[in-house]
Amino acid sequence: MTKYFKTAYQFGALGGLLSGLSFYVLSLFHSDPTNLNLVFGYLLTPITVFLAIKFFKDYGNDGYLSFSEGMSVGAVSFLLLAILSTGIIWGVLESSSSLFSAIQTAKWAVLEKNKEVIISQVGLASFEVTQINLQSMTPWDVALNDGIWKILPGMFFSILISTILRKNKTST
């Protein structure tokens, strides 16, 4: 079993650490690093999944890769990336209430700035629910959102990359 997941663990852990580190570094330069970190995650996730699957195929499986092996390796790598990223971001936000407060304030400003557009698109009731949810937002909510937005593209790219890199052993 470790044959299948050694590269997934390595690249998933590296991706998760890089994502958490990017959140921290971005927080030093921006009051709301969440959106920029999501963009970084959209770049990091497919790279992590690709490298995990490619290294498994080339160095752990003699140049062969079935679709299910690629999906398994890809899933472990993006899930580990998401879990580590979520944990690190949650830890950073828990240890810095001023950063969390700045993120909440920035999100509130965006909501208020776009009030008329939002109400015209989804209605007043939805806007008011969003306001209530924003007031009750916690550091865990911010961190979990980041993790979820690593899992969704991770699933897509695992399917895509597993299909592209697939090379089954032929029967002789």
Secondary structure, 3 states (H helix, E strand, C coil): CHHHHHHHHHHHHHHHHHHHHHHHHHHHHCCCCHHHHHHHHHHHHHHHHHHHHHHHHHHHCCCCECHHHHHHHHHHHHHHHHHHHHHHHHHHHHHCHHHHHHHHHHHHHHHHHCHHHHHHHHCHHHHHHHHHHHHCCCHHHHHHHHHHHHHHHHHHHHHHHHHHHCECCCCC
